[in-house]
Amino acid sequence: MSFEPSLKLLHSPGACSFPNLILARVGQMTPEFASINPKRRVPVLAIDNEVITEMSAVLTSISSLAPEKNLLGRSTIETIRVYEWLNWLSTVVHSQAMGSIWRTERYSNDPAVYPAIREKGLETIRECYAMINEKVAEPGTGFAVGKGFTAVDPFLLVLYCWASRLEKDMGQDYPVLCGLREEASW
Ligand SMILES: N[C@@H](CCC(=O)N[C@@H](CS)C(=O)NCC(=O)O)C(=O)O
């Protein structure tokens, strides 16, 4: 039996929702958007009548539409590694580090401490980029998990693109992440 649900993805250009390259619609902060996702975050994927939020759940949904592509890994241990990456990227790298730089007001009501929070966020993001660079280099394939492309790789690409928004030349300190962008013909 074929599975051909109707899909609608809410994303934002250059945002973390970019990996979920499906049909898209931007409406992030409108009242209509809030009624779809009260968390007011993208990505949001509508599959028939189901509204899916949170990056790892959206990536899982899209990956499961094409099981033959092995986007969640080619073995149980690879799937475990994919979720290990996605959880860390969503929580520490995206919410904690990037969030403290770009959404500092969520971390304190006192603007006087914002510069210190941002500085710490930048320090954390540098540690995370260094770790990503090392981890992707480990299998020697240019991919995050095993020898092939998984749902993790486009998430890393977005993070790499954010590096140059943080500091013009920051990306150059992480050659493996740089390579991801060059390979981004996937
Ligand atoms: N926990 C969510 C976070 C998603 C998220 O923060 N998305 C950003 C775009 S990169 C967003 O919607 N930002 C709007 C805001 O922070 O107000 C997930 O993993 O999907």
The ligand as an SDF file (V2000), in Angstrom:
LIG
                    3D

 20 19  0  0  0  0  0  0  0  0999 V2000
   12.8870   23.1700   19.9740 N   0  0  0  0  0  0  0  0  0  0  0  0
   12.5910   23.6390   18.6470 C   0  0  0  0  0  0  0  0  0  0  0  0
   13.2660   24.9850   18.4470 C   0  0  0  0  0  0  0  0  0  0  0  0
   13.0080   25.5410   17.0890 C   0  0  0  0  0  0  0  0  0  0  0  0
   13.4650   26.9930   16.9790 C   0  0  0  0  0  0  0  0  0  0  0  0
   13.8990   27.6380   17.9580 O   0  0  0  0  0  0  0  0  0  0  0  0
   13.3530   27.5010   15.7640 N   0  0  0  0  0  0  0  0  0  0  0  0
   13.7200   28.8990   15.5190 C   0  0  0  0  0  0  0  0  0  0  0  0
   14.1800   29.0970   14.0810 C   0  0  0  0  0  0  0  0  0  0  0  0
   15.8580   28.6220   13.8840 S   0  0  0  0  0  0  0  0  0  0  0  0
   12.5100   29.7520   15.7340 C   0  0  0  0  0  0  0  0  0  0  0  0
   11.4060   29.3710   15.4070 O   0  0  0  0  0  0  0  0  0  0  0  0
   12.7680   30.9130   16.2720 N   0  0  0  0  0  0  0  0  0  0  0  0
   11.7440   31.8830   16.5380 C   0  0  0  0  0  0  0  0  0  0  0  0
   11.9540   32.4750   17.8950 C   0  0  0  0  0  0  0  0  0  0  0  0
   12.9200   32.1020   18.5750 O   0  0  0  0  0  0  0  0  0  0  0  0
   11.1420   33.3020   18.2660 O   0  0  0  0  0  0  0  0  0  0  0  0
   13.0400   22.6200   17.6030 C   0  0  0  0  0  0  0  0  0  0  0  0
   14.0160   21.9050   17.8450 O   0  0  0  0  0  0  0  0  0  0  0  0
   12.3970   22.5210   16.5420 O   0  0  0  0  0  0  0  0  0  0  0  0
  1  2  1  0
  2  3  1  0
  2 18  1  0
  3  4  1  0
  4  5  1  0
  5  6  2  0
  5  7  1  0
  7  8  1  0
  8  9  1  0
  8 11  1  0
  9 10  1  0
 11 12  2  0
 11 13  1  0
 13 14  1  0
 14 15  1  0
 15 16  2  0
 15 17  1  0
 18 19  2  0
 18 20  1  0
M  END
$$$$
